[in-house]
């Protein structure tokens, strides 16, 4: 009964995942809340709210309360967590009302941002809220031996941030966070289509383009996609065809930012651990790791092996949940 009341949450910019020790990932919902601006009441959370983005009448707003991996709107985040906890409790059939929760935070988060996450989780009905750094959680979730004195390099490309961490002995040896991730790539695509075609497209269309024809900076077979948007000149709906090389060009800057961050982190690595990196390579995780050709491109640029985690989208949540078993060590490390 008690183990059921321990829950791991990956509070991501794009998705919230809930992990329970007994059942694994029990919930995976987009981090979106739809609210009625007049009554301030929450109308929908997660998948239902995401489908409303860009399609709601004036008084209903679909918002993403998390920005760049940290809380941008405290009240909305608390409300969203309450709803997510309700869903999780139903799925788990929790007999204990207040679960112990472990939440991951970006390693670059300030103490104020960390406290906000802790407060929001407690306000949503948690008994205790323990924080774990995202690179450590991602490494645990990718089945890396984090407790051993060997270097584990993890590159977590999320929605709001990309985190590159070198982990050894259960802690972060060197880490860099940049606020470039899947959302920034979507924004790059929106801007490219706007500049080149005078066409306005939404976030969901941009995400679809990225997933279908987005490519890292390597040679590939040309792909095309038809998309619809609003013509900025006539104001009317319009359909255009995009080629994968132009999307590759639109994503170039963000991808080079990520590469630069990986290089900077590896440069800060203690020489004793550098040998491990050559042998063991770098592990990619997070939704952004699924970009076509990313693994090959990074491998050719940093000249060390690059591997994809077994379950990139869920690594952080799985690691957060698994860390429940070593939570006492982590708590000591945090103090």
CORMO-V48555 format. One line per field, one symbol per residue. ss: DSSP state (~ for helix, > for strand, _ for the rest). psi: psi as a letter, one per 30 degrees, with the letter a starting at -180 (. if undefined). A space follows every 50 residues. Layout:
# CORMO-V48555
ss->???
psi->???
This chain:
# CORMO-V48555
ss->__~~~>>>>>>___>>>>>>___>>>>>>>__>>>>_____>>>>_~~~~ _________>>>>__>>__>>__~~~~~~~~~~~~~~~~~~~_______> >>>>>_____~~~~~~~~~~~~~____>>>>>>~~~~~~~~_________ _>>>>>>____>>>>>>>__>>>>>>>>___~~~~~~~~~~~~~~~~_>> __~~~~~~~~~~~_>________>>>>>>>>_____>>>>>>>~~~~~~~ ~~~~~~~~~~~~~~~~~___~~~~~~~~~~_>>>>_~~~~_>_~~~~~~~ ~~___>>>______~~~~~~~~~~~~~~~~~~~~_
psi->eeffgkkkkjileelkkkkkeefbjfkjkkikkkljfefgkkelkbeeee ffkggllefkkjljfkkhflkejeeeeeeeeeeeeeeeeeefhkfkejlk kkkklkfgkleeeeeeeeeeeefggkeljkkkkeeeeeeefghkifflhl kjkkjjjaeelkkkkkkkhglkekkkklhkaeeeeeeeeeeeeeeeghkk lleeeeeeeeeegkklilklkkllkklkakkfefglkkklkkkeeeeeee feeeeeeeeeeeeeeefgkkeefeeeeeefakkklleffgkkgeeeeeef efhlkklkleieffeeeeeeeffefgeeeeeeee.
